[in-house]
Amino acid sequence: MRVLFEIVHPADVLFFRRPMEALRGRGDEILILSRHKDIACELLDEFGLPHRPISTAASGVVPLAGELMRRDLAVYRAARKFHPDIMVGFGGVAISHAGRAAGIPSVAFYDSENARLQTRLTWPFITHLYVPRAYGGPTPSGRTTRLPGVKELSFLHPSAFRTDRSTALAAGLDPERDNFFVRVVAWRANHDLGKTGWTVDLLRRVVSRLSEEGAVHLSSETQLPEDLRRHAYSGPKAAVHQLLAHCRMLVGESATMASEAAVLGVPGIYAGRDFPGYTRELEAAGLIRNIPAPNAGSLLPAVEEMLAMPRQEVMTARDRYVASCSDWGDAVVDAIDRHGAREVG
C-alpha cells in the first residue's frame, strides 16, 4: 500500500511512529507531510523518519486560517503526485479536505472534544474517524469507531515500551533522589484561543514544593524565568518518556502528558483548562487527579495527597486499566488496511 501521513504536532509523531515502522517493515510505502510545530520535525529526524515540511504553525485566528488553506493545497498537490491508497492523520483537517477533493480515503484519530472549530471543519469530509470510548463530543454518524483506552497506548503500550534506566539517567534522572516531572504549555493551539495557563507564581510554588522532595524536571513550551531555568529538561527529546517512567509523580497542565504518565503507572495531576473525556476516565480508574481552575489553594493540597500515595497502588490500577484497552498502534494499522483504497492481500 501507499500511505500518506499528515503530522501537525509532536504528539502525532509519537502516535504514528510504531504504525509507520510496521508499514515500512512489511513493504508499504509511506509519505510524511510535516509541520514546523514545537519539536515535531526534530522528533521525526531523531527517529529516522524522512518527511516533507509543508507549513509552519501560526498563531491567532486569521494566521491559522491562512496556514490551513496553505496546508490543504500542499496536501492535495502531494496526494496527486504520490497517489496514496489512504491518508491518515491525528485531527485530520487537511487530509479530510484534500481527500474529498482528490477522491482518496482519509482516516483521522482524535480525542479532544473542545476543538469545536477543528471538528466542524473535518467531520463532514473525513472518510472514517477513530476516537476513545470516553469521547463526549459529536462524531460522524456511521463513520466513527470507538476504541477502548487512550491514544498514548499507541507508543506506551506495555507490548511496545520497555523502561530503560540507562536512557533515563542520560536524560537527567537523579539516581540519588526521587524525581518529579512538571509540564506547562503555551496554549497556542487552534482550540486554545483565548485560554491562559498557570501563573509564574503558581509554577514557582509547585517547583519549590517538589524540590523539597527531590529533583524536578521542568518542561515548558514558553521561555522560563531565570530562577527556574536550572530545572529545565535538557535531555534528548526522544528520551523524555524514559525519564517520566522513572519519576515519582507528574504535575502539569498538559492532558496529554497526564495520560502518558497514567499508562506508565506514574501518579499524575492534571491541572489544566479543558477536561476531555479520557481525563475523566483516567481519574475514575485511579490513575490521575484532575484539578479544574488550578490555583495554589487547590493544586498544592493535591500535590500533598499524591505524595502520600504508594506508587504500587497506581501501578496496579494501571495494569487493570491497560488490560481493558486496545493496543492503539495495532489499531492504526488495522484502520489503514480496512479503509485503504487498495485491497490488502
Secondary structure, DSSP 8 states (H G I E B T S, - for coil): -EEEEE--SHHHHHHHHHHHHHHHHTT-EEEEEEEESTTHHHHHHHTT---EEEEE---SHHHHHHHHHHHHHHHHHHHHHH--SEEEEES-HHHHHHHHHHT--EEEE---TT-HHHHHHHTTT-SEEEEETT--S---TTSEEEESS-GGGGTSSTTT----HHHHHHTT--TTSEEEEEEE----SGGGTT-----HHHHHHHHHHHHTTEEEEEEESS---GGGGGGB--S-GGGHHHHHHT-SEEEES-HHHHHHHHHHT--EEE--S---HHHHHHHHTTSEEE-SS--HHHHHHHHHHHHTS-HHHHHHHHHHHHHTS--HHHHHHHHHHHH-SS---
